[in-house]
Amino acid sequence: MKNFLIRTVTGLIFIAIVIGCTLYGAFPFMVLFAGFAALAIYEFGCLVNRTGIVHVNKLITALGGAYLFFAFAFFFLTGESYVFIFYSFLLMYLMISELYKKQEHPVHNWAYSMLSQLYIGLPFSMLNVLAFHAGGTEADSVSYNPILPLSVFIFIWLNDTGAYCVGTLMGKHRLFERISPKKSWEGSIGGGILALASAFVLAHYFPFMPVAQWVGLAFVAVLFGTWGDLAESLLKRTLGIKDSGSIFPGHGGFLDRFDSALMAIPAAVIYLYAVSLF
């Protein structure tokens, strides 16, 4: 019960911050999630460096993730793509710098440095694809829609909450015991039903998408969010750790908090582009 209360209070504070900044406007949204991307990548660097085999430049990779987020936002707001040139220089620096460091495992350093950008930086940056859309007039060519990025998180949060409650009460059949022994099929189904039900509520209040597309988006977020959770569990199991950090009491670190989103966000973008073609 104590752990549940800690998880609940921490989760509510986190949700309030995310919803508040996202609804307040484009700039708070960008600052918040660029900061989250940087902190998650920095935490990732701390984890892999702990092995003693890998030495990732935590500061450079973290700044790279934040820069990539702002580069995506700048591109959608202005249409200018030159901003990605500087990010290319950063990636080249991470490669070239290993030539001079005389590290014992430079290829491992390359691999984990690039993984930090692909696994964490890129999914966070793709939130901009959900948030910014072309407008109908030349004077207002780009509009900010906070509902789409928020909806992905709402589906993930409800899925996690439902899975935790149902799994705790009646979970018997393990979902993926080799990687995550505590997750159950009962919990996953319960969380999925709750997330899918919320899609009908969002469709009622935000009818810019048909009900079927809202339900499809919820299904994609739940499915790929579950895979994202398992992928982070596999990473932690490989590194021999339980939680990625302790900044969120009862929830762990930034990677623990965003593990589902790291796959759900790109999947949501692909889904929405796919349905727009038909």
C-alpha positions in Angstrom: 0.0 0.0 0.0 2.8 2.4 0.8 4.5 1.7 -2.5 1.2 2.2 -4.3 0.7 5.6 -2.6 4.2 6.7 -3.5 3.7 5.6 -7.1 0.3 7.4 -7.2 1.5 10.8 -5.8 4.7 10.8 -8.0 2.7 9.8 -11.1 0.1 12.5 -10.5 2.7 15.2 -10.1 4.5 14.0 -13.3 1.2 13.9 -15.2 0.3 17.4 -14.1 3.6 18.8 -15.3 3.4 17.0 -18.7 -0.2 18.0 -19.3 0.2 21.6 -18.0 3.3 22.4 -20.1 1.9 20.7 -23.2 -1.4 22.5 -23.0 0.1 25.9 -22.1 1.8 26.3 -25.4 4.4 25.2 -28.0 7.4 26.8 -26.2 6.8 25.1 -22.8 6.1 21.8 -24.6 9.5 22.1 -26.5 11.5 23.1 -23.5 10.0 20.3 -21.3 10.5 17.4 -23.7 13.9 18.6 -25.0 14.9 18.6 -21.3 13.4 15.1 -20.8 15.3 13.8 -23.9 18.6 15.2 -22.6 18.1 13.8 -19.1 17.0 10.4 -20.4 20.1 10.2 -22.6 22.4 11.3 -19.8 20.8 8.6 -17.6 21.4 6.1 -20.4 25.1 7.1 -20.5 25.4 6.7 -16.8 23.9 3.2 -17.0 26.1 1.9 -19.8 29.3 3.5 -18.4 28.7 1.6 -15.2 29.6 -1.6 -16.9 33.3 -0.5 -17.1 33.5 -1.6 -20.7 31.7 1.4 -22.3 32.6 5.0 -22.0 29.9 7.2 -23.5 30.3 11.0 -23.5 27.2 11.7 -21.4 27.2 15.5 -21.8 27.7 15.5 -25.6 25.1 12.8 -26.3 22.6 14.5 -23.9 23.0 17.9 -25.6 22.7 16.1 -29.0 19.3 14.7 -28.0 18.1 18.1 -26.9 19.4 19.7 -30.1 17.7 17.1 -32.2 14.4 17.8 -30.6 14.7 21.6 -31.2 15.9 20.9 -34.7 12.7 18.9 -35.5 10.6 21.7 -34.0 12.5 24.4 -35.9 12.1 22.4 -39.2 8.3 22.1 -38.7 7.9 25.7 -37.7 10.0 27.2 -40.5 10.6 24.6 -43.1 14.3 25.2 -42.9 16.4 22.0 -42.9 19.9 23.4 -42.5 19.5 23.1 -38.8 20.2 19.4 -39.1 23.7 20.1 -40.4 25.0 20.9 -37.0 23.6 17.7 -35.6 25.5 15.8 -38.3 28.7 17.5 -37.1 27.9 16.2 -33.6 27.5 12.6 -34.8 30.8 12.9 -36.7 32.5 14.2 -33.6 31.3 11.2 -31.6 32.9 9.0 -34.3 36.1 10.9 -34.8 36.8 11.6 -31.2 37.3 7.8 -30.5 40.3 7.8 -32.9 42.2 9.9 -30.3 41.0 8.7 -27.0 42.8 5.3 -27.1 39.9 3.6 -25.4 39.9 -0.2 -25.0 36.5 -0.7 -26.7 36.0 2.2 -29.1 33.4 0.3 -31.2 31.3 -0.2 -28.0 31.5 3.5 -27.4 30.4 4.3 -30.9 27.5 1.8 -30.7 26.1 3.0 -27.4 26.5 6.7 -28.3 24.6 6.2 -31.6 22.0 4.0 -29.8 21.4 6.8 -27.3 20.3 9.1 -30.3 18.3 6.4 -32.1 16.7 4.8 -29.1 16.0 8.0 -27.1 16.7 11.2 -29.0 14.8 10.4 -32.2 11.5 9.2 -30.6 11.4 12.2 -28.3 12.0 14.5 -31.4 9.2 12.8 -33.3 6.8 14.3 -30.8 7.1 17.4 -32.9 5.6 15.5 -35.8 2.5 14.9 -33.7 2.4 18.4 -32.3 2.9 20.7 -35.4 0.7 20.6 -38.4 0.3 22.6 -41.6 -2.4 25.2 -41.3 -5.0 26.3 -43.9 -3.7 29.8 -44.7 -0.3 31.2 -45.6 -0.4 33.6 -42.7 -0.9 30.8 -40.3 1.1 28.0 -42.0 1.8 25.9 -38.9 -0.5 25.2 -36.0 0.3 23.6 -32.7 -2.0 20.8 -31.6 -1.2 19.5 -28.1 -3.9 16.8 -28.1 -2.2 14.3 -30.4 1.1 14.1 -28.4 -0.8 14.1 -25.1 -3.2 11.4 -26.3 -0.2 9.0 -26.8 0.8 9.6 -23.2 -2.8 9.2 -22.0 -3.1 5.9 -23.7 0.3 4.8 -22.2 -0.6 6.0 -18.7 -4.0 4.3 -18.7 -2.5 1.1 -20.0 0.2 1.1 -17.3 -2.3 1.9 -14.6 -4.8 -0.7 -15.7 -2.1 -3.3 -16.2 -0.7 -2.6 -12.7 -4.0 -2.8 -10.9 -5.5 -5.8 -12.8 -2.1 -7.6 -12.8 -1.7 -7.1 -9.0 -5.3 -8.3 -8.3 -5.6 -11.3 -10.7 -2.4 -11.7 -12.8 -1.5 -15.3 -13.1 -0.2 -16.0 -16.7 3.2 -14.4 -17.4 3.3 -12.2 -20.5 7.1 -12.4 -21.1 8.7 -14.2 -18.1 12.2 -14.4 -19.6 12.5 -10.6 -19.6 9.8 -9.2 -17.2 8.6 -11.8 -14.7 6.0 -9.6 -13.1 4.0 -8.7 -16.2 0.9 -10.8 -16.8 -1.5 -11.3 -19.7 -4.4 -10.4 -17.4 -2.8 -7.0 -16.6 -1.9 -6.3 -20.2 -5.5 -7.0 -21.4 -7.0 -5.0 -18.5 -4.7 -2.0 -19.3 -5.4 -2.3 -23.0 -9.2 -2.2 -22.5 -8.9 0.9 -20.3 -6.8 2.7 -23.0 -9.1 1.7 -25.8 -12.1 2.9 -23.8 -10.4 6.3 -23.4 -10.1 6.6 -27.1 -13.9 6.9 -27.4 -13.8 9.7 -24.8 -11.1 11.6 -26.8 -13.1 11.0 -30.0 -16.1 12.6 -28.4 -14.3 15.8 -27.2 -11.8 16.1 -30.0 -13.5 15.0 -33.2 -10.7 16.1 -35.6 -10.2 12.3 -36.1 -12.9 9.7 -36.6 -13.6 7.3 -33.8 -12.0 4.4 -35.6 -8.8 6.3 -36.0 -8.7 7.2 -32.3 -9.3 3.6 -31.4 -6.5 2.5 -33.9 -4.1 5.1 -32.3 -4.9 3.7 -28.8 -4.3 0.2 -30.0 -0.9 1.1 -31.6 0.2 3.1 -28.5 -0.7 0.1 -26.2 0.9 -2.5 -28.4 4.1 -0.7 -29.1 4.2 0.8 -25.6 4.2 -2.7 -24.2 7.1 -3.7 -26.5 8.9 -0.5 -25.5 8.5 -1.4 -21.8 9.9 -4.9 -22.6 12.8 -3.5 -24.6 13.9 -1.4 -21.7 13.5 -4.4 -19.4 15.8 -6.3 -21.7 18.3 -3.4 -21.6 18.3 -3.3 -17.8 18.5 -7.1 -17.5 21.5 -7.1 -19.9 23.2 -4.3 -17.8 22.3 -6.1 -14.5 20.2 -3.3 -13.0 16.7 -3.1 -11.6 15.8 0.6 -12.1 17.4 3.1 -14.5 17.4 5.7 -11.7 15.6 6.9 -8.7 14.5 10.4 -9.6 10.8 9.4 -9.7 10.0 7.6 -6.3 8.1 4.4 -7.0 8.7 4.7 -10.7 12.5 4.7 -11.1 14.4 6.9 -13.6 13.7 8.8 -16.8 14.0 5.7 -18.9 11.7 3.8 -16.6 9.2 6.6 -17.0 9.4 6.9 -20.8 10.3 3.4 -21.8 6.8 2.7 -23.4 6.8 6.1 -25.2 10.1 5.4 -26.9 8.4 2.9 -29.2 4.8 4.2 -29.0 5.7 7.7 -30.3 7.3 6.5 -33.6 4.6 3.9 -34.1 1.9 6.6 -33.6 3.6 8.8 -36.2 3.8 5.9 -38.7 0.2 4.9 -38.0 -1.1 8.5 -38.5 0.8 8.9 -41.7 -0.5 5.6 -42.9 -4.2 6.4 -42.2 -3.8 9.8 -43.9 -3.0 8.0 -47.2 -6.5 6.4 -47.3 
